Amino acid sequence: MTLPGAASGGALIVIGDVVTDVVARHRVPLAHGTDTAAAIRILPGGAGANVACWAAHWGCRDVRLLARVGQEEAGWHDARLRAAGVRPLIVPDAEAPTATVIALVDATAERTFLTDSGAVLRLSPADWSPSLLDGVGHLHLSGYLVFADSSRQLALLALESARARGIPVSVDPASAGFIAKLGVDRMLAALRGADVLVPNADEARLLTGLPEAADAAAKLSRHVPLTVVTLGADGALVAESGTVTAHVPAVPAQAVDSTGAGDAFTGAFLAARLAGADAATAAAEGCRAGADAVALTGGRPDQRRPPHAG
């Protein structure tokens, strides 16, 4: 029997964000009003772009990414996506810069983000065509699109187009902070019609009002049939149609930077689903990718390293 949200081959198309990440790893607490020593790198990132790159790294042969970036940085981001095995469908924006995120990463590998959404939220229905779904087996939407009217309209239009073709749709809710600002009811309304939801524990708790991640996962899976809640070092929960069906353990890793770990999980999970894996097996692949991700600086895979051995 085909599980909710299972795909049957075909390409993966991700609609989401391309971001220039400024990652600052500081080993001591920030010193207010003066200098704090840090290792700083400028890297390509963005939740949607990271998911696409990890899916390609995990063996998905046809991964496409629709995103909007500042015109001046379009070539830089295009080249890095192609090098990662992703086909960029980039819309250059002459009026807004590429989104920029400053990631402050502390000694525990936990990160705090300062976010300038830039061109990301300027995606609009004019950037969409149903022909973008030709040959596609799965559509993934970055939840960041929901947080502005124009990009939300695009996301809903793409979701409706996919459903009309019988193409499964997954959503990453993206940010507990942005969900709180938008409102839980509006976020849940935007998720209507999705087949797969991949929140982290904080997002799941916020969307349900329930303190226990397992209870939140079960409740969300009544709203979105397959809900997979990532738990960081505690692995992931798989819930289907109101019931938690699996608790997948994490893969041990020496954490350097947790930026993009959830994106890595989602990318590998989707690659596995497109290859025909059941939800628990796909979640195990996601946990392996998450372990790879936290051992790296930034949110993208290291193309010189093979995926984590299972």
C-alpha positions as MATLAB code, in Angstrom:
seq = 'MTLPGAASGGALIVIGDVVTDVVARHRVPLAHGTDTAAAIRILPGGAGANVACWAAHWGCRDVRLLARVGQEEAGWHDARLRAAGVRPLIVPDAEAPTATVIALVDATAERTFLTDSGAVLRLSPADWSPSLLDGVGHLHLSGYLVFADSSRQLALLALESARARGIPVSVDPASAGFIAKLGVDRMLAALRGADVLVPNADEARLLTGLPEAADAAAKLSRHVPLTVVTLGADGALVAESGTVTAHVPAVPAQAVDSTGAGDAFTGAFLAARLAGADAATAAAEGCRAGADAVALTGGRPDQRRPPHAG';
ca = [
       0.000    0.000    0.000;
       1.279    3.478   -0.835;
       1.808    5.546    2.292;
       0.599    9.164    2.494;
       2.945   11.410    0.592;
       4.885    8.589   -1.027;
       6.313    9.423   -4.436;
       6.881    7.165   -7.416;
      10.058    8.521   -8.976;
      10.319   11.663  -11.023;
      12.045   14.918  -10.217;
      11.965   16.847   -6.973;
      11.115   20.528   -7.280;
      11.712   22.775   -4.306;
      10.241   26.254   -4.079;
      11.934   28.294   -1.439;
      14.763   30.540   -0.456;
      18.303   31.131   -1.601;
      20.307   33.004    1.003;
      23.797   34.339    1.512;
      24.820   33.049    4.940;
      27.320   34.826    7.141;
      28.230   32.164    9.685;
      30.051   33.372   12.798;
      31.222   30.627   15.159;
      32.145   32.084   18.555;
      33.569   29.843   21.279;
      32.878   32.259   24.158;
      29.708   34.195   25.008;
      29.112   37.385   23.054;
      30.663   40.415   24.742;
      28.179   43.273   24.526;
      29.633   46.580   23.349;
      33.044   45.241   22.360;
      34.787   42.518   20.327;
      34.198   38.775   20.459;
      36.614   36.550   18.544;
      34.893   34.362   15.950;
      35.561   32.262   12.861;
      33.490   33.874   10.097;
      32.621   32.460    6.667;
      30.357   33.631    3.848;
      28.488   30.655    2.387;
      25.499   29.891    0.164;
      22.432   28.858    2.155;
      18.685   29.181    2.501;
      16.311   26.498    3.758;
      14.858   25.663    0.341;
      18.235   25.669   -1.403;
      19.784   23.567    1.357;
      17.010   20.965    1.090;
      17.550   20.761   -2.668;
      21.316   20.344   -2.286;
      20.997   17.629    0.357;
      18.416   15.764   -1.748;
      20.850   15.781   -4.677;
      23.708   14.731   -2.403;
      21.558   11.857   -1.136;
      21.050   10.473   -4.624;
      18.073   12.304   -6.120;
      19.157   12.686   -9.741;
      16.800   15.462  -10.845;
      16.408   18.265   -8.319;
      15.095   21.669   -9.312;
      14.875   24.865   -7.277;
      12.615   27.848   -7.919;
      13.764   30.910   -6.004;
      14.270   34.646   -6.324;
      17.627   36.306   -5.659;
      19.190   39.707   -6.098;
      20.325   40.290   -9.663;
      23.933   41.002   -8.709;
      24.372   37.711   -6.816;
      22.367   35.501   -9.196;
      25.420   34.126  -11.001;
      27.269   33.279   -7.776;
      24.332   31.340   -6.378;
      23.507   29.697   -9.717;
      27.040   28.294  -10.003;
      27.022   26.885   -6.476;
      23.665   25.211   -6.925;
      24.776   23.598  -10.170;
      27.965   22.383   -8.514;
      25.765   20.702   -5.886;
      23.739   18.882   -8.559;
      20.698   21.155   -8.460;
      19.076   22.718  -11.513;
      18.465   26.377  -10.556;
      15.271   28.058  -11.712;
      16.400   31.419  -10.400;
      14.433   34.616  -10.898;
      16.831   37.610  -10.746;
      15.401   40.573   -8.850;
      16.621   44.011   -9.923;
      14.990   45.796   -6.979;
      15.805   43.694   -3.912;
      19.053   42.074   -2.771;
      19.519   38.382   -2.123;
      18.337   37.391    1.338;
      21.080   37.471    3.950;
      21.247   35.602    7.240;
      23.806   36.153    9.961;
      24.107   32.896   11.905;
      25.691   33.253   15.338;
      26.869   29.777   16.343;
      27.923   29.250   19.956;
      30.200   26.673   21.577;
      27.346   24.141   21.811;
      26.782   24.393   18.015;
      23.415   26.071   18.626;
      22.661   28.986   16.326;
      20.799   32.277   16.471;
      19.737   33.916   13.220;
      19.530   37.549   12.132;
      17.458   37.505    8.944;
      17.031   39.952    6.072;
      14.550   38.211    3.744;
      15.407   40.423    0.759;
      14.201   38.982   -2.538;
      12.956   35.692   -1.034;
       9.490   36.905   -0.159;
       9.094   38.694   -3.504;
       8.381   35.436   -5.316;
       4.955   35.879   -6.853;
       2.361   34.010   -8.922;
       3.951   35.624  -11.991;
       7.025   33.441  -11.323;
       4.948   30.248  -11.497;
       3.866   28.096  -14.425;
       2.196   24.665  -14.167;
       4.752   23.498  -16.739;
       7.344   23.633  -13.945;
       5.736   20.408  -12.680;
       6.445   18.506  -15.905;
       8.353   15.337  -14.985;
       8.071   16.092  -11.266;
       7.334   13.389   -8.700;
       7.285   15.583   -5.593;
       6.895   19.280   -4.710;
       8.501   20.679   -1.572;
       7.616   24.126   -0.235;
       9.715   26.112    2.203;
       7.494   27.512    4.929;
       9.261   30.858    4.673;
       7.105   31.506    1.608;
       4.008   31.665    3.812;
       5.191   34.725    5.708;
       4.499   37.311    2.972;
       1.394   37.811    0.838;
       3.056   37.545   -2.584;
       5.138   34.422   -1.907;
       2.233   32.824   -0.018;
       0.031   33.225   -3.095;
       2.715   31.517   -5.182;
       3.026   28.660   -2.681;
      -0.732   28.068   -2.625;
      -0.915   28.210   -6.413;
       1.896   25.669   -6.740;
       0.257   23.411   -4.152;
      -3.050   23.508   -6.039;
      -1.278   22.780   -9.336;
       0.502   19.795   -7.801;
      -2.665   18.383   -6.275;
      -4.444   18.671   -9.620;
      -1.738   16.403  -11.084;
      -1.668   14.010   -8.145;
       1.853   15.093   -7.135;
       2.602   14.804   -3.397;
       3.476   18.037   -1.586;
       5.609   18.498    1.519;
       6.075   21.610    3.639;
       8.725   22.626    6.153;
       7.090   25.155    8.550;
      10.458   26.943    8.699;
      10.451   29.122   11.813;
       8.662   29.095   15.154;
       9.351   32.811   15.509;
       7.768   33.672   12.164;
       4.829   31.304   12.814;
       4.109   33.093   16.095;
       4.119   36.431   14.276;
       1.899   35.190   11.429;
      -0.501   33.301   13.703;
      -0.989   29.568   14.142;
      -4.424   29.512   12.516;
      -3.139   31.217    9.375;
      -0.186   28.844    9.192;
      -2.403   25.784    9.546;
      -4.716   27.153    6.844;
      -1.747   27.505    4.497;
      -0.826   23.852    5.130;
      -4.222   22.585    4.051;
      -3.820   20.150    1.180;
      -0.201   19.204    1.950;
       0.661   15.505    2.199;
       3.823   15.714    4.305;
       4.843   18.100    7.087;
       8.393   18.244    8.465;
       8.487   20.525   11.530;
      10.999   20.549   14.325;
       9.783   19.966   17.868;
       9.408   23.676   18.702;
       7.333   24.280   15.569;
       5.177   21.217   16.243;
       4.488   22.338   19.817;
       3.624   25.840   18.670;
       1.285   24.627   15.912;
      -0.639   22.379   18.323;
      -0.293   24.005   21.737;
       0.808   20.632   23.139;
       3.958   20.358   25.286;
       4.936   16.811   24.308;
       6.456   16.347   20.861;
       4.811   12.948   20.367;
       1.369   14.337   21.131;
       2.028   17.276   18.825;
       3.170   14.959   16.030;
       0.045   12.817   16.346;
      -2.246   15.847   16.330;
      -0.531   17.427   13.336;
      -0.822   14.193   11.384;
      -4.596   14.537   11.575;
      -4.127   17.807    9.718;
      -1.317   16.667    7.366;
      -1.446   12.867    6.888;
       2.279   12.219    7.245;
       4.040   14.376    9.822;
       7.698   13.842   10.690;
       8.943   15.834   13.683;
      12.687   16.290   14.020;
      14.041   16.143   17.572;
      17.702   17.024   17.097;
      19.851   14.699   19.203;
      16.759   12.604   19.997;
      16.118   11.632   16.375;
      12.697   11.980   14.763;
       9.068   10.980   15.240;
       6.932    9.662   12.397;
       3.179   10.157   12.754;
       0.567    8.981   10.273;
      -3.120    9.888   10.318;
      -3.247   10.582   14.050;
      -0.833    7.950   15.370;
       2.903    7.988   16.066;
       4.189    5.008   14.094;
       7.944    5.278   14.646;
      10.600    6.938   16.791;
      13.783    6.923   14.736;
      17.005    7.365   16.747;
      19.567   10.003   15.908;
      22.960    9.118   14.467;
      25.827   10.130   16.797;
      27.863   13.076   15.546;
      30.416   15.586   16.757;
      28.458   18.820   16.390;
      30.207   21.872   14.984;
      27.295   23.905   13.607;
      23.599   22.970   13.660;
      22.783   25.367   10.809;
      20.905   23.450    8.116;
      20.592   20.174   10.045;
      16.822   20.193    9.604;
      17.222   20.985    5.910;
      19.621   18.057    5.550;
      17.082   15.780    7.231;
      14.336   16.952    4.887;
      16.454   16.649    1.743;
      17.563   13.101    2.511;
      14.046   12.149    3.658;
      12.570   13.335    0.358;
      15.277   11.644   -1.709;
      14.526    8.375    0.063;
      10.779    8.775   -0.422;
      11.258    9.424   -4.127;
      13.292    6.213   -4.254;
      10.325    4.340   -2.754;
      11.259    4.129    0.945;
       8.588    3.973    3.636;
       8.334    6.855    6.078;
      10.401    5.315    8.891;
      13.202    4.265    6.539;
      13.226    7.711    4.949;
      13.374    9.311    8.404;
      16.394    7.167    9.230;
      18.087    8.506    6.099;
      17.175   12.000    7.277;
      18.855   11.364   10.619;
      22.032   10.223    8.837;
      22.072   13.407    6.779;
      21.462   15.488    9.898;
      24.500   13.888   11.506;
      26.576   14.828    8.458;
      25.232   18.379    8.531;
      26.067   19.204   12.149;
      29.676   18.174   11.545;
      30.037   20.912    8.902;
      30.031   24.701    8.978;
      27.043   26.068    7.071;
      23.910   24.442    5.708;
      25.080   22.679    2.535;
      26.676   19.233    2.082;
      30.387   18.834    1.469;
      30.571   17.419   -2.054;
      33.956   15.837   -1.269;
      32.390   13.573    1.361;
      30.085   10.663    0.543;
      26.756   10.498    2.415;
      26.885    9.027    5.915;
      27.181    5.233    5.851;
      23.974    3.566    7.002;
];
